[in-house]
């Protein structure tokens, strides 16, 4: 079970998190946040009890472009790409948000340990898109079939386990 939240007033959010923490292992150690205030908002106070935060900006959801902010050795990670059947201003579909465009962007990314957090791509999938082309699950399938073998698709828990290897590199650096 995932704990999800759209940030209400901070006091109310803290009460919800306190309740979830009392539930113990019944909820995952991840928190998904949609927050117009930005990544440096009150969700950082919650990082002591969880693996990290998957952060979604509002309009566009990937405004943070994959930025990773560290607080007490825990990451707050923004979405890098959008998988969305979205029209641009001219009325055509945005090719960079379609499965082939996202897959190409992931393929162009740096890879390996030396790339650090630039090697990670958290992708937001818009659930109400792709009605005429196989739905969102079809779009996900087409996206993950395209990149080269060096690209791994992982769960949120696996994502945090992988990025946790960067925490020691962050000690004492800006954002901690």
N, C-alpha and C positions, 0 to 999 in steps of 0.2 A: 504494500500500500504506500502511495506517495503522499507527502504532505504538500499541498499546493496553497498558494495564497496570492491574492491581489491585495497589495498593501492598504489596509484601512488605517485609521489613526494608530500611531505606534503603540499606545497603551493597550488597545484592544488586541493588536497583533501579539504582543508579549503574553497576554492572557491565553490566547489560543496556543502559542508555543509552549507555555508552561503546562497546559493540559496535555498536549501531545507528548511532552517529555515524561509526564507521570505515567503515560501509557506504556512506556518502556520500549522494548523491541518490536512492538506491534506496528510501529510506523518506521519508514525508511529513514536513513540518516541524510536525506537530501531535502532541500527546500527549493521550490520553484517560485520565482518572484517576478511579477509584472509591476514595474515601479517607474512612474514618470519622473521621479526625483533623481534618478541616476544610481549608478552602482555604489556610490559612497553614502548611501542612505542608512537607515536604521537596521537593515538586515545584517549588517556587519556585527551587531551586538549579539546576534543569534548563532554565530559561527562556532561558539565554544561547544555546542552540543551536537553538531552535525558535521558531515564530511565537507560540505561546501554548499554554495548557492549557484543554481543555474538561473542566470539573470536575463530577463526579457524586457527590453525597452518597449515603449509604446509609440508606435507610428514613427519610423518603422521598427519592427521588433528586433532588428539587428543593428540598430544605431551604434551600439558599442563595438561592432566589427570584430568580435572575438577577444576583446580586451579581458585580461585576467587581473583582478585586484586581489592582493593578499592581505589578510588580516589575521594575526596570531597564527600564522602558518596554514591558514585555510583559504582556499580560492573562492572568489566570487567571479563566475565566468559568464560573459555575455555571448549571445548568439552571434556567430560569424556570418551565416548565410540564411536566406529565406528560400524555402521551397513553396512556391505560391503561384497559382495561375492568376496573376495580377496584370491588369491592363495599365499601360503607360498613358501619358497625356494625349498621345495621338490615337488612342483606342486599340493599339496592338498589344499583344502580350509581351511582357518584359522577358526577353530570352535568358537573361542572367538569373532569373528566379525559377526557370523551368528545369526539369531534371537534367537535361544535357548541359545547361549553363552552370548549374551548381556543381555537377560532376567535373566539368572542365576547371572550375575555380579551385576545387579541392585538389585536382591533379597538379595544378600550378603551384600549390603551396610548398613551402620549405618542408623538409622532413628530417628526421633523425634527432638525436639528443641535442646537438648544437643549435637546432632551431628553437628549442624551448617551447613556450606556449604557442608560438607561431605554427607549430606542427599540428595543432588541434583545430578541429572544425566542428563546432556545435551548430547544428542546423535546425532551424524552426520549420516545422511542417504545418502549413495552414490547413486545418481539417476540413474546411468547407470549399476547398479548391478542387480542381481537376475533375469536375463533374462529367465532362465529356471525354475524358481521357483515362478512365480507369480508377477514378477516385484517388484520395491521398495515399492509400497503400500501394496502388499501382505506380504512382509517382515516386514513392520511396523505392520500390523495386527497381524502377528504371534508373534511378539515381545511383543506387549502390552496385548495380551491375557494371557501370561505366568506368569507374576509376581503376588504376593499376593495382596489382596485388599488394603493393606496399601500404595501401589504404585499408584500415580496419574499421569495421562498424561495431560499436560497443554500446552497452547499456549505460545508463547514467551512473550506476555504481561502479562499473568498470572504468568509466571516464574519470571519476574522482580518484580511483586507485592509481591510474596511470599518471594523472597530473600531480598527484601527491609526491611523486618523485622529484618534483621541482621545488617543493617546500624548503628543503635544506639549502637550496641555492638562493632562496629569497631572504633568509634570515638577515635582519639588520638593513635590508634594502628598503627603498621608498615603497610605501604601501603596506608595510608590516606594522 
